[in-house]
Amino acid sequence: MCVCVCKSLQTVAPCVNPDRTKQAAPHDAKDSSPTGTKARRGMPQTVFPAAGTMFTPSGFSPHLASTCSEADPEEEEGPQEARGPGACAADGPPITSASLDTLIQHLVPTADYYPEKAYVFTFLLSARLFISPPELLVRLCDTCIKQQQLDQSPLDTAKVRKFGPKILQLLTEWTETFPTDFREEKMVGLFKDIIHRIAPCDEAYWKTLNQVLQTLNQKLAAIAQGEESIVKVNASSVSSISDKLVGFKTKPPPIQKDILSICNDPYTLAQQLTHVELEHLSHIGPEEFVQAFVQKDPLDSTQPCFSEQKKKTTNLEAYVRWFNRLCYLVATEICMPAKKKQRAQVIEFFIDVARECFNIGNFNSLMAIISGMNMSPVSRLKKTWGKAKTAKFFILEHQMDPTGNFYNYRTALRGAVHRSQTANSIREKIVIPFFSLLIKDIYFLNEGCANRLPNGHVHFAKFVELARQVGEFMTWKQIECPFETDRSILHYLHTAPIFSEDGLYLASYESESPENQVEKDRWKALRSNILVKTKELKEHHGS
């Protein structure tokens, strides 16, 4: 089963089915295999609601359910608003809801007040649902100018010297955590303007500003380079092997390599997969989690906070594509060999790779491998599975079992997080979550809890939970991969040809003949389709 994300992007969601004596349910809902979907337990799908696309939640994870129930609009008689900025600091109660103006006021530093770091992150992350970053910065600067009387002359030097470091700290935190907000020249201009107003009181402010902008430019350059590399990887990747090759599996092309010829050590491959995962994670900005699900604010009568051009989720989408690619690569590698013994060997190899991923804390690659091995073209290979040693695979499947809202996985993830927090080495710090489930949790939080309460106040408790989840992710993505890179393996992972879904079925049927009429009809249709495509291709080259 695949679900559309951002129009053209799909994520693989095959079942976890330890029973190899039964044919797995079809990967595509259009397949009408008789041993079909009733017994199938679907993995979660990464969902980006596009026009006309909606995902019906099967339930919240416990921590999400409690967040939404606590802030039920029906029970919220008097939304908590702080009396002053101090309510956002440690000495005041947590804010569950407030007007947007009040929340902005809490962000504004003064000579005697600075908002908690957690509040700064939460508000800057969520405010973009209600107000664009440039507009927010305008409001922030205007408030500072009025409160500190920065438009008057002469300035109160003593007062400004207390206020100056705080506004610099706030804007520095903003550039460090959400650097892409400052891609717009207007944002940088506003930053410079507010510093220009306080600089006469202390020339050191100019020096600090230049240092912050230099660091910001380096970050933006790195982000741009990362986006360019994504484009290059997409361009160099071969999406699928020509299906006509499937008919000649007994004589595979000599140029066609396989994973075992590139790397036959499971631990080494798990390390290189971790490289790819951490590289993708490093490029994902926290704002992408919000922008992926952003909708027009009902209280804003003008335009949405994001145009289609500015609503960027480039890195997040690229990471989902990587998960899909790894699923199909695993399935392709298993279906390609002509001999049963070789296919069983590949299955055992990927089981060992998955186990090493689990030990490393790389749950995303682990799930991609399990998903690829559970795709119907692979799971139907009964004779192949019968020859493979699969005891370790069933243990791994149990760890990633979706039962109880992925209770086993969430328990293992907590263990990995604890190990990371008490780590004695960089290797022990690695935590790479099952990304589709993280997105699913955030999606359910967004859909299950309103952004605003009936009185128009911002449902801030919701965004505290959102910031908690995204904040955890931000901690994990900062880990540098401690393993040496093997460029030949990385190149193969990114560029090795993979079968389309039809190609996988063809290869599977070539390996082990169809067992029922449905499979026979599908095989016949696929082969007929390939013959037509081959004929058209020859005619095209002939002309």
N, C-alpha and C positions, 0 to 999 in steps of 0.2 A: 504494500500500500504506500502510495506517495501522496503528499499533500503539497499544493502549490504554495510557494513562498516568494513574495516579491515578483509575481507574475511568471518568471521563467525558471525560478530556482526550486528544486525539489530536494527533499531529504528522505533517505531510505529508512523504512521502519519495519523491517521484517520481524517475525515472531521469534521468541526464544522457545524452542520446542525440543526437549531432550529425548523425545521418543522417535528414534530413527527407524522404527518399524512401520511407521505410518507416513504417508506422503504429507509434506508440509503444505499449508495453505498457500495459494498463489500470491506472489508478490504484488501482482496487479489485480485490482478489484474486478477487472473485466474477465479474468480467467474463471471459468465455471467448473473447476475441478471438483469432483464429488466429495472428496475428503476435505472440503473447504473450510470456510471461515468461522463456523460455529465453534470449533475446537481451538481456534487460533487466538493466541493472546498477543495483541498488537503492542509494539513498542511505541513510545511517545513520538509525536512528530513535531518538528520545528515548524512553527506557524507564524507567518506574517500576514495578517488579514489584508488581503487585496480586495479590490472591488468585487462584491458578490461572493467572497470567500469567508467562511466563518468556521471556527473550530468549537465544537461543543465539549466543554470540560466534563470529565468523568468524576471529578472531585478535586478538592484542594489538598495540598500537603498540610499537615497539621498546623505548622507555624503560620501558614497563610490564612487558614480558616479562622484561627483565633484573632488575627489582625483585623479581618473584615468584620467579624462578629462584634468585636469590641467597639467598632466605630460605625455601627449600624445607624443610618440616618434617622430611622424611626425612633431610636432610643436617645439620640443626641439632642437633648432639649436645649442645652446652653453650651454651644461650642466654646471651648476654652480660648480666650484671647489673653495674651500677656498684657500687663499694664505698662510695661516698658521693656527696653532691650534686655534688662537683666533676667527676664523670664526665660531667655534662651541660654543663659549661662548655668553653671552648676548649682547656683543658689536658688533657682526657681523650678517650678514644676514643668514637666515636658509638655510641649504644645501638641494637642491632638488636632486642633483646627483653628483657623484664623482667616481674616480677610487677606487678600494678596498684598494690600498696602501695609498691613501690620507686619506680615512676614518680611517684606522688603525693609521695613524700618528696623527689624531685628538684625538684618544683615549689615546695617550701617554702623561702622565703628565711631566712637567718640574719643575724647581725650581720656575718659575713664572707663571705657567699655570696649570689649572685643568679643564677638560671637564665638561660641564653641566651634572647634574645628569640625566636629560631626555635623553641626547645624549648617555650616558653610557648605560642606559637601552635599548634604541632603537638599538644601534649597537650590544651589546652583544646578544640581542634577535635575530636579523636578520643575523648577520655575519655567523652563523652556516649553512646558506644556501650556503655559498661560501667557507668557511674554517672551519675545525674542531676546537673545543675549544682548544685542546692541541697545535695545530699548531698556532693558534692565540696567545696563551700565549707565545709560543716560539718567535714569531715575536715581541711581545710587550716587552719581556725581553731583546732580542737582541738589540732592538732600544734604550731602556733605558741604557743598558750597554755602547753603543757607545756614546750616547748623553752626558751622565754623566761621561764618562771615568772611569767606575767602574772596568775596567780590568787593570787599571794602579795603580802604587804605588809610592808615597803615595797618598791617596785620598784627594780631596779638601773638607775638613771637613765642612766648612761653606756652600759650595754649596750642599753637600750631605744632610746636616741637613735641608735644605729647600726642597730638593727633596724627602727625605725619608718618611715624613708623607703623602705626596701625593700618592706615589706608594702604600703605606700601605692602604690608604683610598680606592684607586681604587680596589685593590685585595680583600679588605674586602667587598666592595659593590658587587663584583662578587660572592664571596662565600655566601653572604646573599641572593642574588636574584636568583642565579642559582647554588645552592649547588650540584646538581647531576653532574655538570661538573667536580667536584672534587672527584668523585668516582674513577677516574683513578689516580693511584699512580704517574703517570708522572706529572699531574697537581700540586699535592701537592709538588712534588720534585722541580718543577720550582719555585713555590712560596717560598719555603725554600731557594733556591739558590740565588734568587735576594735579599732576606732579609739578607742572610749570607754576601753578598757583601757590604751592607751598614751598617751592625751592628757594625763594628769597630769604626764608627763615633758616635754611640750612642747605648749603651747596652739596652736601653729601647725598641728598635725595636724587640729584642728577646722576651721580655715579651709580647709585643703586638701580635707578631706572635703566641705565645703559646695560648693566649686568643682567637684569631681568630680561630685557629685550633681546640681548645676545643669546641667552639660554633659550628663550622662546623661539627665535629664528632657527636655532639648531634643532629643536624638537620638531618644528614645522617642516624643516628640510628632511629630517628622518622619516616623518610621516609620509611626505610626498614620495620619497624614495621607496618606502614600503608599498605604497599604492601602485607605483610604476612596476615594482617586482611582481605584484599580483597580476597585472595586465600581461606581463611577459610570460609568467607561468601559464596563464590561461591560453595565451597564443601558442605556446610551445607544446602544450598538452594535446595528445591525440585523443579525441573523445571516445572513439570506438574503432575496433578492428573491422575491416571490411568483412561483412558477413559471409562473403563468398569463400573466405579462407576456411570457414567451418567445415565445408564439404570436403576439405582435403586434410583433415586432421591427422590422418595416418601418415601424411608426408608434410609436416609443418615446414614453413619457409625457414631456411637456414639462418636468416638474419633475425628471426624472432627469438628473443631471449626470454628467460623466465626468472622468477625471483631467486630460486635456489642457485642459479648460475651467477647471480650478482652477490648474494649473501646467504650463506647456509648456517649462520649462527643466530639463533633466536634472540639472544641478549643484545647482540650488535644491532639487529634490525629494530628491536624495541627502543634502543637508544636513539636511533636515527628517526624513528617515528616521534619520539619525544622532542627531538629538535624541531621537526615540522610543526608539532602542536604548539610549542612555546613560541615559535616564530609568529604563528598566526595570532596567538593570544596577545603578544606584545603590541600588535598594531590596533587592537580593538579598543576604542575609547569608551569611557563610561556612558557618554551621551548617546551612543548608538543603541543602547538598550532601551532608552526612552524614545528615540527617534524611530525605532522599528515599529512602534505601536502608536505613534502620535496621531491624534485626531483633532479636528477643529474644536477649540474651546467654545462651548455653547453661549458663553457670556460675551464673546468677542464678535461683534457684528461686522468686523472688517474681514481680513484675510487670516488664514491659519498662520501659526507661528513659523511654519516651515513650508517653503515652496518645494516642489518636487526636486529642484536642483539642490536645495540646501539640506533636504532631509536625507542625509547620507548615512548609509549603513553598509558601505563598501566592504569594510574589513570583516564585519559580522557575517555578511553574505558569503564572502570568500571562505570563511571558516566552515560554514555549513556545506559549501561545495566540496571542500577537502574531505569532510566526513563521508559524503556520498561517494566521492572518488575512491576512497580507501575501501568502502564496502564493495564496490564493483571490482576493484583491483583484486581483492581477496577471492571473490567469486570467479573472476576470470582465470586467476592462477590455478584454481582447483579444477575448473572445467576444461582447461586447455590440453593437458596431457592426454595422449591417446590410450595409454595403458592404465589399468586399474591400480596397479601397484604404485605407479608414479603419482596418481591422484591422491591415494591414501597417504603417501609420503608428504605431499604438500599440506594435506589436512593436519597431519601430526605436527608439521613445522609451524603452522599458524596457531595451533593450540599452544605450543610452547612460547611463541611470540606473545600471545595474549596473556599468558601467565606472567611473563616478564614485565609486560605493561602494567599488570595489576600490582606487582611487587614494587615497581617504580613509583606508582601513584598516577599513572597515565590512564585514567578511566575512559577518556574519549576514544583513544585508539583501541582500547579493549572492547568497547561496545561496537565500534565500527567493524572489527574483526568478527565478533560474534554475529553481528547482523549480516555480514557478507556470507558467513558460513550457514546462516539460516535462510538465505534466499532460496526460493523454491527450486530453481534449476540446480542448486547444490544439494539441498536437503533430500531431493528425490533420488539421489544416487545411492540406493540402498546397498548395492554390492560393494561400492567404494567405501562407504561408511563401515560396512561389516568387516572390512580388512584393516581399518584404522583403529588405533588405540585411542579411545575417547573418554576414558574415565576422568582425566583432568579437565576435559571440555565441559562435562556435566557439572563439575564443581564451579567452574567459572560462570556457566549459565545460571547456576543457583545464586551466585553473588550479584548478578545483574537482573535477576528475576523481577518483573514489574509488579508482582503481587504486593499488596499493601502499600501502594504508591512507592514502589521501589524501596521498600524498607531495608532489605539487605544491602543494597548499594549505598543508601544514605548512611547506614551504620558504618560501612567500610570507608565512606568519604570522611565521616567524623573522625575515624581512626587515623586516616591520612593527614587530616588537618592537625590533630593532636601531635602526630609525629613531626609535622612541619614546624609547629610552634616550639617543640622541645629539641629540635634537630641539632646534631653535633657536626653535620656536614651539609654541603649544598645539596647533595643527592637526596638526603632525607627531607629536604624542604619542598620537593616537587609535589604539587597538587594540581592535576589537570582534570577538571570535572567533566562528567558526561554532559556536553554542551547543550544538546537538544532538550534535556530535562531541565537544565537551568533556564533556558528560554521559555520552556513550557510553564515553569513556576512563575516567572515574571509575567508571562502572558495571562495566566489565570489571575494573578494579583491585579493586573490592570483591568481585566474584564469583570472580575468579581467585586471590585470596590470602586465606587464612584470617585472621580477626581474632586468633585465639589459636593457639599452637603446641600440640602434643600434651601437653606438660607443664603446660598452663594459662597459660603466660606470654603476655603481650600481644605480638603481632607488630608491634613498633614501627616496623620498617623500612618496612612497608606504609604506615603513617600519615605517615612522613616524606615519602614520594612523594605521598600524598594532599595533604599540606600544601603541597608545592611547587606542585602544579597549582592548588589553590585560592588559594594566595598570589599567583600570577601574575594570576589573575582579579581578586583584590582590588586589585592595583595598577592594572589597566586600568579598573576600574569607578569609580575616584576621579577620572578625567579629567573636567573640566567642558567641556561642549560650547561651542566658540568661535563657533558660527554663530548669526546672528540667528534668532529664531523667527518663523515665519509661521503665525499662529493659524488662518487659513482652511485652509491645507494640512494642518496637524496635525489639525484637526477632521474634515476629509475622510478622512484616513487612519484615524482611529478610528471614524468613524460611517458611512462610505459603505456602502450595502447591497452584499452580495456574494451570488453564486449558491451554492446548495448544489451538491453534486457532480452530482446529477440535473439541476439547472438548467443547469449548465455543459454537460452532454452535450446537453440539448435545444437550447441556444443554438448549440452547435457543429453539430448536425445541421441546424438551420435555416439556418446560414450555408453549409455545404457538405454536400450530401446524403449519406446513408449509402452506403458503397461495397461492402459485402458483406452477406450474409444476417444475420450476427450483429448488425451495426449496425442493419440494418432492423428486426429483431425487438426490439432494445432501444429504438429510437426509437418503435416502435408501442406498446410497453408503457409507456414514459414518458408519451406523449401520452394514453393511456387513463387512466393514473393521475392526470394533471393534470385531465382532464375530471371525474373522480369527485370530486377535491378541490374543484374550482370549484363543482360542483353542491352539495356539502355546505356550502360557504361561503355560497352564496346562500340555501340553506334555513335556515341558522343566522341570517343577517341578516333573513330574512323573518319568522322566528318572533320 
